[in-house]
Amino acid sequence: MKKVFFSNIATFFVLGFLLLLLDYNNLSTLESIFIATSITAFIAFLLNLASAYWLKKVEKDCI
């Protein structure tokens, strides 16, 4: 699970930093698409982390 977390953490921080740079008072279409894509990437990151944890737990119980 640590491997999954640490392999995706750089992407998570880069997306967070880029989201901080956006001007939310005047959003263009590309910025709105970027926000939606970033939210989707964050959800995928959490699902990947949860599935890795679950698979590791199942593998540990089977052995």
C-alpha positions as CSV (number, residue, x, y, z in Angstrom):
1,M,0.0,0.0,0.0
2,K,2.9,2.4,0.7
3,K,4.1,1.8,-2.8
4,V,0.8,2.8,-4.3
5,F,0.6,5.9,-2.1
6,F,4.1,7.1,-2.7
7,S,3.9,6.4,-6.5
8,N,0.9,8.7,-6.8
9,I,1.7,11.4,-4.2
10,A,3.7,13.5,-6.6
11,T,0.8,13.7,-9.0
12,F,-1.5,14.6,-6.2
13,F,0.7,17.5,-5.1
14,V,1.3,18.8,-8.6
15,L,-2.5,18.8,-9.3
16,G,-3.1,20.6,-6.0
17,F,-0.5,23.2,-6.7
18,L,-1.9,23.9,-10.2
19,L,-5.4,24.2,-8.7
20,L,-4.0,26.8,-6.3
21,L,-2.8,28.9,-9.3
22,L,-6.2,29.1,-11.0
23,D,-8.1,32.3,-10.9
24,Y,-11.6,31.2,-9.7
25,N,-13.2,34.5,-10.4
26,N,-12.8,34.3,-14.1
27,L,-12.8,30.7,-15.2
28,S,-12.4,29.8,-18.8
29,T,-13.6,26.5,-20.4
30,L,-10.1,24.9,-20.2
31,E,-9.8,25.8,-16.5
32,S,-13.2,24.2,-15.8
33,I,-12.1,21.1,-17.7
34,F,-8.9,21.0,-15.7
35,I,-10.8,21.3,-12.4
36,A,-13.1,18.4,-13.4
37,T,-10.1,16.3,-14.6
38,S,-8.2,17.0,-11.3
39,I,-11.2,15.9,-9.3
40,T,-11.5,12.8,-11.3
41,A,-7.7,12.1,-10.8
42,F,-8.1,12.6,-7.1
43,I,-11.0,10.1,-6.9
44,A,-9.0,7.6,-9.0
45,F,-6.1,8.1,-6.6
46,L,-8.4,7.3,-3.6
47,L,-10.0,4.3,-5.3
48,N,-6.5,3.0,-6.3
49,L,-5.4,3.3,-2.7
50,A,-8.5,1.6,-1.3
51,S,-8.3,-1.3,-3.7
52,A,-4.6,-1.8,-3.0
53,Y,-5.4,-1.9,0.8
54,W,-8.3,-4.3,0.2
55,L,-6.3,-6.6,-2.0
56,K,-3.4,-6.6,0.5
57,K,-5.8,-7.5,3.3
58,V,-7.4,-10.3,1.3
59,E,-4.0,-11.7,0.4
60,K,-2.9,-11.6,4.0
61,D,-6.0,-13.4,5.2
62,C,-5.6,-16.2,2.6
63,I,-2.0,-16.9,3.6
